């Protein structure tokens, strides 16, 4: 009987440890996690979800509010992206402080709308409420 109680206590302790480790590993990995992983930024009448997947494949999310009309202008205004403007539009070189340098390591920022590669740049994309806009750090 004593052995069964000891095994039961050990099993409960292992379950508690595994549950705690699992919770720690997922904290902040989901933009909808209850720990407040989604940050709110900006002010204005339009709003959208913006997600960044960085070079370590870590997802960070914001709910952006703005009076700008394009995704690019809104993200520049709140300081989340930087880039170079040419006759072809905005070439995003930095997102959330992380620089992608194609010349150094063939890295670049891919722009996505609702999980699909965008057909236009962020500066040419009008904000549509309910859409999720994202930049994903890419190499190659």
ROFIRO-24293 format. One record per residue: residue number from 1; residue in three letters; x, y negated, z of N, C-alpha, C, O in turn. Coordinates in steps of 0.001 Angstrom, whole numbers, plus 500000, padded with zeros to 6 digits. Layout:
<atoms>
ATOM   i  aa   n.xx   n.yy   n.zz  ca.xx  ca.yy  ca.zz   c.xx   c.yy   c.zz   o.xx   o.yy   o.zz
ATOM NUM ALA      X      Y      Z      X      Y      Z      X      Y      Z      X      Y      Z
...
</atoms>
This chain:
<atoms>
ATOM   i  aa   n.xx   n.yy   n.zz  ca.xx  ca.yy  ca.zz   c.xx   c.yy   c.zz   o.xx   o.yy   o.zz
ATOM   1 UNK 500823 501182 500000 500000 500000 500000 500871 498749 500000 500585 497786 499289
ATOM   2 UNK 501926 498768 500794 502840 497632 500886 503500 497371 499527 503705 496220 499142
ATOM   3 UNK 503829 498449 498803 504449 498331 497484 503487 497692 496491 503895 496858 495683
ATOM   4 UNK 502218 498072 496543 501228 497498 495645 501050 496000 495901 500953 495214 494959
ATOM   5 UNK 501008 495615 497155 500867 494198 497501 502091 493426 497023 501956 492326 496487
ATOM   6 UNK 503275 493984 497210 504514 493338 496756 504508 493174 495247 504866 492111 494740
ATOM   7 UNK 504103 494220 494514 504032 494136 493056 502996 493106 492610 503228 492371 491651
ATOM   8 UNK 501870 493048 493291 500832 492079 492959 501326 490652 493181 501073 489776 492354
ATOM   9 UNK 502018 490414 494272 502578 489087 494561 503631 488723 493522 503667 487585 493055
ATOM  10 UNK 504489 489673 493155 505505 489413 492134 504864 489118 490781 505310 488218 490069
ATOM  11 UNK 503827 489863 490424 503132 489629 489150 502498 488238 489136 502569 487532 488130
ATOM  12 UNK 501884 487848 490243 501276 486516 490333 502329 485429 490228 502112 484409 489574
ATOM  13 UNK 503470 485644 490869 504559 484664 490801 505098 484546 489377 505363 483442 488902
ATOM  14 UNK 505262 485687 488692 505746 485665 487306 504752 484941 486398 505145 484158 485534
ATOM  15 UNK 503473 485207 486601 502447 484542 485796 502493 483035 486018 502385 482268 485061
ATOM  16 UNK 502648 482606 487251 502726 481178 487553 503954 480545 486904 503870 479442 486365
ATOM  17 UNK 505081 481231 486952 506310 480715 486349 506166 480621 484835 506525 479606 484239
ATOM  18 UNK 505642 481677 484209 505474 481667 482753 504490 480597 482314 504700 479945 481291
ATOM  19 UNK 503420 480407 483072 502446 479372 482746 503090 477996 482843 502874 477153 481973
ATOM  20 UNK 503872 477757 483881 504538 476464 484047 505553 476220 482940 505652 475107 482423
ATOM  21 UNK 506309 477255 482571 507293 477100 481487 506603 476826 480165 507064 475990 479388
ATOM  22 UNK 505509 477516 479901 504763 477286 478669 504205 475884 478612 504234 475255 477554
ATOM  23 UNK 503701 475379 479715 503161 474023 479740 504260 473008 479530 504059 472016 478829
ATOM  24 UNK 505431 473238 480128 506536 472299 479960 507024 472280 478526 507403 471226 478016
ATOM  25 UNK 507022 473427 477867 507523 473499 476503 506611 472795 475517 507072 472325 474477
ATOM  26 UNK 505312 472713 475828 504396 472107 474872 504058 470661 475193 503444 469990 474364
ATOM  27 UNK 504427 470162 476339 504097 468794 476691 504659 467825 475666 505858 467832 475384
ATOM  28 UNK 503805 467006 475121 504228 465997 474163 504363 466506 472745 504641 465717 471841
ATOM  29 UNK 504177 467797 472515 504356 468306 471167 503108 468127 470307 503177 468223 469082
ATOM  30 UNK 501984 467872 470938 500745 467676 470199 500283 466239 470362 500258 465717 471477
ATOM  31 UNK 499916 465594 469260 499460 464215 469393 498165 464094 470177 497814 462995 470605
ATOM  32 UNK 497448 465187 470379 496199 465145 471122 496338 465711 472528 495331 465971 473187
ATOM  33 UNK 497558 465907 472996 497737 466502 474306 497231 465547 475386 497328 464330 475231
ATOM  34 UNK 496694 466089 476473 496075 465266 477505 497065 464453 478324 496649 463632 479141
ATOM  35 UNK 498363 464655 478129 499343 463920 478923 499617 462527 478368 500529 461853 478845
ATOM  36 UNK 498855 462078 477374 499022 460734 476851 500095 460624 475790 500686 459556 475630
ATOM  37 UNK 500368 461704 475051 501425 461679 474051 501142 460683 472934 502077 460201 472296
ATOM  38 UNK 499876 460363 472682 499552 459379 471658 499684 457993 472276 499036 457672 473273
ATOM  39 UNK 500532 457186 471665 500736 455831 472146 499831 454880 471367 499579 455097 470182
ATOM  40 UNK 499349 453844 472015 498510 452841 471367 499378 451618 471129 500083 451154 472025
ATOM  41 UNK 499315 451099 469895 500179 449981 469537 499436 449040 468600 498617 449473 467789
ATOM  42 UNK 499731 447750 468718 499173 446748 467825 497810 446244 468256 497215 446716 469225
ATOM  43 UNK 497335 445252 467486 496020 444671 467720 495398 444350 466383 496096 443948 465452
ATOM  44 UNK 494103 444519 466276 493422 444175 465048 492151 444968 464866 491795 445802 465698
ATOM  45 UNK 491470 444699 463765 490159 445294 463519 490228 446660 462828 489248 447405 462850
ATOM  46 UNK 491351 446996 462225 491533 448310 461595 492392 449182 462499 493264 448683 463211
ATOM  47 UNK 492141 450490 462467 492994 451385 463247 493176 452698 462499 492324 453116 461714
ATOM  48 UNK 494312 453336 462766 494620 454628 462155 495629 455363 463005 496328 454759 463818
ATOM  49 UNK 495705 456678 462814 496688 457509 463492 497951 457546 462643 497885 457731 461427
ATOM  50 UNK 499093 457371 463283 500385 457446 462613 501238 458455 463347 501375 458388 464569
ATOM  51 UNK 501820 459400 462604 502657 460433 463188 504031 460428 462535 504177 460164 461341
ATOM  52 UNK 505030 460727 463350 506401 460835 462862 506966 462176 463294 506890 462551 464465
ATOM  53 UNK 507533 462894 462332 508281 464105 462641 509741 463766 462378 510125 463490 461242
ATOM  54 UNK 510558 463788 463435 511944 463335 463323 512884 464457 462910 512446 465550 462552
ATOM  55 UNK 514176 464177 462964 515188 465145 462525 515270 466382 463416 515831 467398 463005
ATOM  56 UNK 514725 466314 464620 514682 467470 465513 513316 468153 465450 513011 469020 466268
ATOM  57 UNK 512498 467755 464474 511147 468268 464267 510227 467989 465447 509299 468752 465717
ATOM  58 UNK 510493 466881 466152 509646 466439 467248 508583 465506 466695 508885 464578 465944
ATOM  59 UNK 507346 465756 467068 506231 464949 466608 505922 463865 467625 505762 464145 468813
ATOM  60 UNK 505838 462626 467156 505435 461493 467978 504263 460834 467267 504266 460704 466043
ATOM  61 UNK 503252 460413 468043 502055 459851 467421 501645 458535 468070 501851 458307 469262
ATOM  62 UNK 501060 457686 467245 500531 456399 467686 499140 456217 467107 498844 456709 466018
ATOM  63 UNK 498296 455516 467832 497080 454960 467271 497399 453493 467044 497604 452733 467991
ATOM  64 UNK 497440 453102 465768 497860 451760 465380 496622 450914 465092 495738 451324 464339
ATOM  65 UNK 496571 449734 465698 495531 448750 465396 496189 447580 464698 497287 447164 465069
ATOM  66 UNK 495508 447039 463672 496120 445993 462862 495063 445186 462109 493914 445610 461981
ATOM  67 UNK 495467 444035 461622 494665 443268 460680 495286 443319 459287 494747 442734 458347
ATOM  68 UNK 496420 444018 459147 497044 444209 457832 496154 445132 457007 495322 445853 457556
ATOM  69 UNK 496330 445108 455696 495478 445947 454844 496175 447203 454344 495506 448161 453958
ATOM  70 UNK 497519 447220 454341 498236 448414 453896 498954 449077 455066 499311 448427 456049
ATOM  71 UNK 499155 450373 454937 499849 451140 455970 501259 450582 456175 501697 450394 457310
ATOM  72 UNK 501966 450319 455076 503328 449813 455173 503413 448494 455924 504244 448339 456819
ATOM  73 UNK 502555 447539 455564 502572 446241 456252 502242 446388 457732 502844 445724 458576
ATOM  74 UNK 501284 447260 458046 500914 447478 459444 502072 448069 460240 502335 447640 461363
ATOM  75 UNK 502765 449052 459667 503863 449704 460383 505075 448797 460514 505799 448862 461507
ATOM  76 UNK 505297 447952 459515 506372 446955 459628 506033 445954 460727 506892 445599 461534
ATOM  77 UNK 504793 445504 460759 504371 444495 461734 504536 444967 463174 504859 444165 464050
ATOM  78 UNK 504319 446257 463432 504470 446768 464797 505873 447317 465059 506149 447819 466149
ATOM  79 UNK 506758 447223 464066 508158 447610 464252 508441 449091 464162 509475 449545 464651
ATOM  80 UNK 507547 449866 463547 507783 451306 463461 508548 451736 462223 509135 452818 462211
ATOM  81 UNK 508556 450909 461173 509336 451250 459979 510117 450048 459490 509759 448898 459746
ATOM  82 UNK 511201 450347 458775 512005 449347 458082 512406 449945 456739 512409 451163 456560
ATOM  83 UNK 512739 449075 455810 513164 449596 454523 513648 448511 453598 513757 447345 453976
ATOM  84 UNK 513938 448915 452374 514420 448021 451336 513329 447867 450284 512710 448846 449867
ATOM  85 UNK 513102 446626 449860 512096 446349 448843 512793 446163 447500 513789 445448 447389
ATOM  86 UNK 512245 446823 446489 512757 446673 445126 511560 446492 444197 510422 446360 444647
ATOM  87 UNK 511835 446488 442907 510733 446364 441951 509800 447564 442010 508684 447500 441494
ATOM  88 UNK 510237 448662 442630 509421 449864 442753 508637 449902 444065 507877 450842 444299
ATOM  89 UNK 508808 448911 444909 508111 448858 446192 509054 449078 447354 510270 448945 447217
ATOM  90 UNK 508483 449415 448499 509243 449611 449734 509835 451013 449781 509114 452006 449674
ATOM  91 UNK 511149 451086 449942 511824 452357 450179 512122 452414 451676 512989 451692 452168
ATOM  92 UNK 511404 453270 452396 511524 453348 453849 512830 454046 454210 513083 455175 453791
ATOM  93 UNK 513650 453357 454991 514942 453899 455410 514989 454226 456901 515828 455011 457343
ATOM  94 UNK 514084 453620 457675 514108 453812 459121 512685 453927 459653 511821 453109 459336
ATOM  95 UNK 512457 454951 460464 511164 455157 461087 511386 455428 462569 512144 456324 462939
ATOM  96 UNK 510725 454652 463404 510839 454799 464862 512301 454829 465320 512667 455575 466229
ATOM  97 UNK 513118 454009 464675 514518 453882 465067 515467 454890 464453 516678 454785 464648
ATOM  98 UNK 514954 455866 463715 515803 456900 463104 516021 456572 461622 515071 456448 460850
ATOM  99 UNK 517282 456437 461252 517639 456101 459874 517823 457377 459060 518483 458321 459494
ATOM 100 UNK 517230 457383 457881 517475 458444 456905 518371 457846 455829 518021 456833 455223
ATOM 101 UNK 519515 458461 455589 520489 457932 454632 520771 459001 453574 521560 459919 453800
ATOM 102 UNK 520131 458872 452441 520267 459867 451382 521721 459995 450921 522182 461098 450627
ATOM 103 UNK 522442 458879 450859 523838 458923 450414 524734 459686 451383 525713 460302 450963
ATOM 104 UNK 524413 459653 452666 525245 460330 453667 524956 461828 453765 525881 462639 453806
ATOM 105 UNK 523662 462198 453803 523336 463616 454014 522077 464065 453262 521471 465077 453615
ATOM 106 UNK 521692 463329 452248 520510 463603 451430 519216 463587 452244 518270 464304 451919
ATOM 107 UNK 519172 462768 453305 517954 462658 454111 517092 461503 453605 517597 460498 453106
ATOM 108 UNK 515794 461675 453747 514838 460652 453326 513545 460853 454098 513330 461901 454707
ATOM 109 UNK 512689 459843 454069 511412 459893 454759 510301 460208 453770 510058 459432 452846
ATOM 110 UNK 509628 461332 453952 508469 461683 453145 507219 461077 453749 507017 461154 454961
ATOM 111 UNK 506375 460472 452920 505147 459832 453372 503957 460739 453059 503785 461179 451922
ATOM 112 UNK 503142 461014 454072 502023 461944 453948 500721 461293 454409 500707 460443 455300
ATOM 113 UNK 499631 461718 453773 498289 461290 454171 497479 462560 454413 497309 463387 453517
ATOM 114 UNK 496985 462697 455632 496214 463891 456018 496937 465177 455653 496312 466125 455177
ATOM 115 UNK 498240 465219 455870 499026 466427 455653 499467 466680 454228 500143 467672 453957
ATOM 116 UNK 499097 465800 453312 499474 465948 451905 500452 464847 451517 500313 463702 451949
ATOM 117 UNK 501451 465201 450694 502403 464206 450212 501629 463103 449493 500794 463379 448631
ATOM 118 UNK 501915 461851 449857 501210 460711 449271 501647 460501 447827 502790 460776 447462
ATOM 119 UNK 500726 460012 447020 501001 459730 445610 501513 458305 445418 501930 457940 444319
ATOM 120 UNK 501485 457499 446481 501989 456122 446434 502745 455865 447728 502605 456610 448698
ATOM 121 UNK 503542 454813 447737 504282 454450 448934 503386 453843 449998 502249 453462 449723
ATOM 122 UNK 503904 453756 451211 503139 453198 452324 502730 451756 452057 501664 451319 452489
ATOM 123 UNK 503585 451014 451341 503271 449612 451061 502168 449458 450023 501595 448377 449891
ATOM 124 UNK 501864 450510 449293 500809 450478 448272 499586 451292 448690 498691 451533 447880
ATOM 125 UNK 499550 451715 449951 498453 452530 450454 497563 451705 451372 497987 451274 452444
ATOM 126 UNK 496327 451490 450940 495369 450772 451772 494978 451629 452965 494844 452847 452850
ATOM 127 UNK 494799 450989 454097 494406 451688 455315 492961 452163 455177 492068 451398 454814
ATOM 128 UNK 492758 453429 455473 491419 454003 455551 491261 454588 456946 491996 455496 457335
ATOM 129 UNK 490298 454065 457695 490082 454585 459040 489730 456062 458970 489024 456506 458064
ATOM 130 UNK 490228 456809 459933 489998 458249 459973 491104 459053 459312 491213 460257 459542
ATOM 131 UNK 491927 458404 458493 493056 459099 457855 494222 459159 458838 494372 458297 459705
ATOM 132 UNK 495044 460198 458684 496273 460313 459468 497427 460104 458503 497587 460853 457540
ATOM 133 UNK 498228 459081 458768 499399 458768 457953 500623 459245 458707 500683 459139 459932
ATOM 134 UNK 501608 459774 457975 502782 460342 458630 504030 460142 457803 503983 460101 456573
ATOM 135 UNK 505154 460019 458501 506462 460095 457876 507158 461307 458468 507161 461520 459681
ATOM 136 UNK 507751 462100 457574 508481 463296 457981 509917 463189 457481 510165 463011 456289
ATOM 137 UNK 510854 463301 458417 512277 463268 458088 512598 464525 457289 512306 465641 457718
ATOM 138 UNK 513196 464329 456136 513446 465440 455212 514898 465396 454744 515456 464319 454536
ATOM 139 UNK 515500 466557 454582 516846 466639 454014 516786 467477 452748 516228 468574 452723
ATOM 140 UNK 517382 466918 451691 517449 467645 450433 516443 467235 449410 516418 467790 448312
</atoms>
